Amino acid sequence: MEQFVIKGGKPLQGHVTIGGAKNAALAILAAAIMTDDDVVIDNLPDVRDINVMLDAMGEIGAKVERIDRHTVRINGRNIEALSVDYEYIKKIRASYYLLGALLGKYKKAEVALPGGCAIGARPIDLHVKGFKALGAEIDIGYGLISAKAKWLAGNHIYLDKVSVGATINILMAATLADGKTVIENAAKEPHVVDVANFLNSMGANIRGAGTDVIRIVGVPALHGTEYSVIPDQIEAGTFMFAAAATHGNVTVHNVIPRHLEATTAKLLEAGCEITEYDDAVRVNAEGIPLRHTQVTTLPYPGFPTDMQPQMTVVLGLAEGTSTVTESIFENRFKYVDELTRMGAHIQVESNIAIITGVERYTGARVSAPDLRAGAALCIAGLAADGITVIDDVYYIQRGYESFEKKMQGLGANMELADSERAAQKFILKVS
């Protein structure tokens, strides 16, 4: 079982380059099979979720050719199976994007109900509502969700709750439906915009992505394209918070600063110095005492729920008392017990974490309960006195490429150990 082993207490310094956005890439990969032509996608992150998705697409007959580590060529002409029950697809939440893609193209699809991190209920009722509004019949049973239609017809769809997954899934199916579809109360996240831009590059007619009303005029068919995935705002934010927690000075490259405004605003409130460039952001916390603040997670452009654990780690080292309110997922504070073992003073009441800042964290052995919380515990380890060992790092590898190597590039004493013996060897070396 692999572990991250960290000797903390060293400020991070230098430059790091951010990869492609995992959440955008997963949906774009699914949409790539909606044409019979070749589609080339680059700036893909080389992470487990992406590789599982590519394997699943190959299982149903798509031709998947890895051009290099971050570029793939996909052809969906010879898809034979419209049922995706691939062994591993249940492990990633984005498996449901294949439902909208296959339903749009073939008017029939069956996909295993999705898994992913256990951070709270993420029902698919809004996906079902959207597909039904387009004319599909939906059946859920035996761990599968199936959809079929003689044809799809555009409709006016109001989402009762802002949902990124439902917005993208309905968007894909409506792209090849007859007539006009309007999605109201749509999600506005950058990866929704990226998927819409990708589909438009294939000949779709989508307007309004990035606002709460998206309008789609169905087209008969899509064509091939070459497309580059946007940078990952969550990976970027993770390194920005790591710079703050370790009182370092880090420049994060290959980002879209506008996508990071909520993160930047909270770091400024916490006392950090922020410098924005065209495609980079520098976070300087050298010699700066961190200040308390209040955070509430909200759909974009609000503070992202995927940045909440990392923010909590920073506020755990800030002067005074801070609060973090989680309004998206009810189980997102499962990491608090692990962080408390490292010396944090956090009390969770319902969906609010009350954080009393401490002078320092201390190293401990902890387990990553999910993807983003795992990254947050790494940040805590980098800021802590002593040695931190983090188990269950496969969660972190689902969404971060070469995480330990990028941290090492910033001066971190951090190693990926594949055995207890390797972990002990690293500990002896850095002690």
RAQUIQUI-V286940 format. One record per helix or strand of 3 or more residues. SS is the DSSP state (H for helix, E for strand). FROM is the first residue (numbers start at 1). TO is the last residue. Records with the same first field share a line. If there is no record, write none. Layout:
# RAQUIQUI-V286940
SS: FROM-TO / FROM-TO
This chain:
# RAQUIQUI-V286940
E: 3-7 / 13-17 / 38-42 / 63-68 / 71-75 / 108-112 / 137-141 / 144-148 / 156-158 / 180-184 / 205-207 / 213-217 / 225-228 / 249-253 / 273-276 / 280-284 / 294-297 / 321-325 / 345-349 / 352-356 / 365-367 / 387-391 / 413-417
H: 22-34 / 48-59 / 89-91 / 93-106 / 125-133 / 164-175 / 190-201 / 233-245 / 257-269 / 305-315 / 336-341 / 371-383 / 394-397 / 403-409 / 420-430
